[in-house]
Amino acid sequence: MSIQTGAAWVDFASSRLARYKLFNGINWGRLAVISVPTLWLGIFFFVPFLVVFKISLSESAIAIPPYTSLLDWDLEEAYINIKLNLGNYLYLFEDTFYLDAYLSSVKIATISTFFTLLIGFPIAYLIARSKPSTRTLLLSLVILPFWTSFLLRVYAWMGLLKKNGIVNEFLLNIGIIEQPLTMLQTDFAVYVGIVYTYLPFMILPLYTALEKMDMTLLEAAEDLGARPSISFFLITVPMAIPGIIAGCLLVFIPAVGEFVIPALLGGSDTLMIGRVLWDEFFLNRDWPMASTVAIVMLVVLVLPIMLIRNSQGKEERV
Amino acid sequence: MQRQSLFLKMTATLGFIFLYAPLIALIVYSFNKSKLVTVWGGWSLKWYGELFRNEQIIDAALLSLKIAFISASLAVVLGTIAGLVLSRFGRFRGKLILSGWITAPLVMPEVITGLSLLLLFVAMEGAFGWPAGRGIGTIIIAHTTFCMAYVAVVVQSRLSQLDDTLEEAAMDLGAKPASLFFLVTLPLIKPALISGWLLSFTLSLDDLVIASFVSGPGNTTLPMLIFSKVRLGVSPEVNALATIMIAVVALGVVAAILQMRRQTRLTMVANQT
């Protein structure tokens, strides 16, 4: 009822607008509809990066906000002084700490993505090959952990991996180890955490790709005498490539910038760039340096991946 | 063939165990009497009692629910408009920019999104005096921005699956754009709006990093509180909280499956008659 009256009102308003000859030629309603999301994203998504870039060129200062202004002017003396500080960028390359953090983030994200694929593939394959009724159930079982809090799932691993945690107790009891292993606050825990929390992001695109696969191809291969392992690598894997790429990107990109997992599961020596940015901002309160770290991360890590993803999307559409 | 499928079943089962073991451990230990997570002190509902007496947690949970509700609703409105514009408006100037901006928040690392929004808010406050300080309002803006991207993608994919003959028929019968949208398109994409809203709601409820950047003093959301508690040491009432959240989600998923089953059965019956 209210939708109908709302629609009637909009119709009325647009018919009133249409009466003004001035607006002929331009579809104002259409323009208004387009500009709402565009303006919102422009202001709250695009402009922020310009601000970050601007602040990365300023100097840290003890002030509120804690950075220097780039412009310095005096109208009476008629001068404008623009001061760009490239020191932050130079410092980023001078101090190997940041470079190490970028490289180590890429390493951790790459290895985790590989293991996510390794664990996710059999699950996706099994779901795609099961009966439609079991398929819904198994898919929901994959999605269920994804809907529960990310933070709490990471927290659950703290209880499992602790020195006197459940995994150690179990391994001690069945006699595989004699001393409890140090797992929490190591890189190993970070890998487990990333693989665990991002597994659904790998399984779902893999499932979509495998489900679309034409099963008669496998039958044909079998008839021609191919062993299952051969037809798996020569038919199934190539057919799943779009899903593999999509899944790997969905895991790799957030893993590179991860903060929560290394902060809770990693040790003090686990270097990840998301955590470095966080500490630079909240602990050192160096806003310009945090901005510089963000800009370099954006240009070096995120932008290339987005471009690859875009070009692939276009190919798929063609 | 038989051997391969046994191997497949075993590895997939191990995968499912990997997915569920931590959740089950959380649930079991939420009923543990002992304060030490690993020492089993017998069954007890003690930590649930502690949880409901902890006003800090209740306040944070209410704040998070409020933010999630408002952000999800705003995100559905903005995301639906964006999805509609991208899939039904044909070519227009700036389409490439909008479609780029819509998918970008999905792949942007959270630390960058959070930092950049905070710096924007600070710069805006310096320039126009708005927003004065940070709090619920800035968190809602931030959450709406990244959630609308998810809604737009969901709506766009639903619209691309949808046959546009119904919309064309309505237009041929003389429907104006607005009534076409409210009376034809909107009911058709309702499932996408519901799943987009639910997705946005959980994403907002779950967000720690962005909220930490853009919240002001005194506005602690539930993830921020959990994070600080967990970092300081083990707090068993978090187990109880996690169990309640898992239970709510599980009920929701079960309800969704039952609903889907009923719908497929109904369509099957309808097709037969």
Contacts between the chains, C-beta under 8 A, distances in Angstrom:
chain1	res1	chain2	res2	distance
A	3	B	182	4.9
A	3	B	183	7.4
A	3	B	186	7.3
A	4	B	182	7.2
A	4	B	183	7.1
A	6	B	182	6.4
A	7	B	178	5.2
A	7	B	179	4.3
A	7	B	181	7.6
A	7	B	182	4.0
A	7	B	183	6.3
A	8	B	179	7.4
A	10	B	178	3.7
A	10	B	179	7.9
A	10	B	182	7.9
A	11	B	176	4.8
A	11	B	178	5.3
A	11	B	179	5.9
A	14	B	176	6.8
A	14	B	177	7.5
A	14	B	178	6.5
A	15	B	176	7.8
A	29	B	177	6.3
A	29	B	178	7.5
A	30	B	89	6.9
A	30	B	92	7.9
A	30	B	177	7.6
A	33	B	81	6.1
A	33	B	84	7.7
A	33	B	85	6.2
A	33	B	89	7.8
A	34	B	85	5.3
A	34	B	89	6.6
A	34	B	92	6.3
A	34	B	94	7.2
A	34	B	98	7.5
A	36	B	78	6.8
A	36	B	81	5.4
A	37	B	78	5.4
A	37	B	79	7.7
A	37	B	81	5.2
A	37	B	82	3.7
A	37	B	85	6.6
A	37	B	98	6.7
A	37	B	102	7.5
A	37	B	148	7.1
A	37	B	152	7.4
A	38	B	94	6.3
A	38	B	97	7.2
A	38	B	98	5.1
A	38	B	101	7.5
A	40	B	78	5.7
A	40	B	144	8.0
A	40	B	145	7.2
A	40	B	148	7.3
A	41	B	82	7.8
A	41	B	98	7.2
A	41	B	101	4.2
A	41	B	102	6.9
A	41	B	145	7.1
A	41	B	148	7.8
A	42	B	101	7.2
A	44	B	117	6.8
A	44	B	120	7.2
A	44	B	141	6.1
A	44	B	142	7.6
A	44	B	145	4.5
A	45	B	101	5.7
A	45	B	104	6.8
A	45	B	105	6.0
A	45	B	145	5.8
A	46	B	101	6.2
A	47	B	120	6.2
A	48	B	116	3.5
A	48	B	117	5.5
A	48	B	119	6.5
A	48	B	120	4.1
A	49	B	116	5.7
A	51	B	116	6.7
A	51	B	119	4.8
A	51	B	120	5.0
A	51	B	123	5.0
A	52	B	112	7.8
A	52	B	115	6.6
A	52	B	116	4.7
A	52	B	119	5.5
A	55	B	119	5.7
A	65	B	122	5.0
A	65	B	126	7.2
A	119	B	15	5.2
A	119	B	18	6.7
A	120	B	15	7.4
A	122	B	8	5.7
A	122	B	11	4.0
A	122	B	12	4.7
A	122	B	15	6.2
A	123	B	12	4.8
A	123	B	15	4.4
A	123	B	16	7.0
A	125	B	8	6.4
A	125	B	12	7.5
A	126	B	8	5.7
A	126	B	9	6.7
A	126	B	12	4.0
A	129	B	8	8.0
A	136	B	257	6.1
A	136	B	260	6.7
A	136	B	261	7.7
A	137	B	257	7.2
A	140	B	253	5.2
A	140	B	256	7.6
A	140	B	257	5.6
A	141	B	16	6.5
A	141	B	19	7.5
A	141	B	20	8.0
A	142	B	19	7.2
A	143	B	253	7.0
A	144	B	249	6.5
A	144	B	250	6.3
A	144	B	253	5.3
A	145	B	19	5.5
A	145	B	20	7.4
A	145	B	23	6.4
A	147	B	202	5.7
A	147	B	249	4.6
A	147	B	252	7.5
A	147	B	253	6.9
A	148	B	23	7.1
A	148	B	242	7.7
A	148	B	245	6.0
A	148	B	246	5.2
A	148	B	249	5.2
A	149	B	205	7.4
A	149	B	206	5.3
A	149	B	223	7.2
A	149	B	226	8.0
A	149	B	242	7.1
A	149	B	245	5.8
A	150	B	206	5.3
A	151	B	206	6.9
A	151	B	208	5.7
A	151	B	223	5.2
A	151	B	226	5.7
A	151	B	227	6.3
A	151	B	230	7.7
A	152	B	26	7.1
A	152	B	226	7.1
A	152	B	238	7.4
A	152	B	241	7.6
A	152	B	242	4.3
A	152	B	245	6.7
A	153	B	22	6.4
A	153	B	23	7.4
A	155	B	26	7.8
A	155	B	226	7.3
A	155	B	230	5.2
A	155	B	238	6.5
A	155	B	242	7.2
A	156	B	22	3.6
A	156	B	23	6.5
A	156	B	25	6.2
A	156	B	26	4.7
A	156	B	242	7.2
A	157	B	22	5.8
A	158	B	230	7.0
A	158	B	234	7.9
A	159	B	22	7.9
A	159	B	25	6.1
A	159	B	26	7.2
A	159	B	29	6.6
A	159	B	37	5.1
A	159	B	38	7.7
A	159	B	234	7.6
A	160	B	21	7.4
A	160	B	22	5.9
A	160	B	25	6.0
A	162	B	37	7.6
A	162	B	38	7.1
A	164	B	38	4.8
A	165	B	37	7.6
A	165	B	38	6.0
A	166	B	25	5.7
A	166	B	38	6.7
A	169	B	38	6.4
A	196	B	18	7.0
A	196	B	19	7.6
A	196	B	22	7.1
A	199	B	15	7.7
A	199	B	18	7.7
A	199	B	19	6.5
A	222	B	1	7.7
A	228	B	1	6.0
A	228	B	3	8.0
A	228	B	4	4.5
A	229	B	4	7.5
A	232	B	4	7.7
A	249	B	107	7.7
A	253	B	107	4.9
A	253	B	109	7.3
A	254	B	107	7.8
A	254	B	109	6.6
A	254	B	110	7.6
A	256	B	109	6.6
A	257	B	109	2.4
A	257	B	110	6.5
A	257	B	111	5.6
A	257	B	112	6.7
A	258	B	109	7.9
A	259	B	110	6.9
A	259	B	111	5.5
A	259	B	209	5.5
A	260	B	208	6.0
A	260	B	209	6.9
A	260	B	227	7.4
A	263	B	231	7.5
A	264	B	227	7.9
A	264	B	230	6.5
A	264	B	231	7.1
A	274	B	109	6.1
A	274	B	110	7.7
A	274	B	111	4.6
A	277	B	111	4.9
A	277	B	112	7.7
A	277	B	115	6.8
A	278	B	111	6.0
A	278	B	209	7.9
A	281	B	115	6.3
A	281	B	213	7.8
A	282	B	212	7.9
A	287	B	119	7.2
A	290	B	115	6.1
A	291	B	115	7.1
A	291	B	119	6.8
A	294	B	111	7.2
A	294	B	112	4.9
A	294	B	115	5.5
A	294	B	116	7.0
A	297	B	109	7.0
A	297	B	112	6.6
A	298	B	112	6.1
A	302	B	107	6.8
A	302	B	108	6.7
A	302	B	109	6.7
A	302	B	112	7.4
A	305	B	107	7.0
A	306	B	104	6.8
A	306	B	107	6.0
A	309	B	107	7.2
A	310	B	100	7.7
